[in-house]
């Protein structure tokens, strides 16, 4: 089973900070990934298979310097978190952007990650695209968080 080339991944996202599993490291990694690896769904449009094994993800997004969609990006990101000693849970979510209230029955087609740092859960999502998070959010419903001029709030 191939392992993550952590040095190559960190170079790809331009991250040079601490490797300790802290909130500051999580924020730095998230920002570096979200601003270095673009959302991309070209393979889907071209009818190419989407491969989610680590070797394929590294070849595409690290070696070839391409982007990916949510599953590709968040699997790679979670693998890097794991290599650095973070504890996390992969999550599935519904995308409701542009949908009216009551669209809770949509399928869960989006992947993101809950990261536990010091007993506190953080919502990390490096694969949403243009309106996505630049840094993780504390998993606290109702609390408004400003990130680089954008407001984010989790609702129950």
Buried (B, 14 or more C-beta within 10 A) or exposed (E): EEEBBEEEBBEBBEBEBEEEBBBEBBBBBBBBBBEBBBBBBEBEEEEEEEEEEBEBBBBBBBEEEBBBBBBBBBBBBBBBBEBBEBEBEEBEBEBEEEEEEEEEEEEEEBBBBBBBBEEEBBBBBBBBBEEBBBBBBEBEEEEEBEEEEEEBEBEE
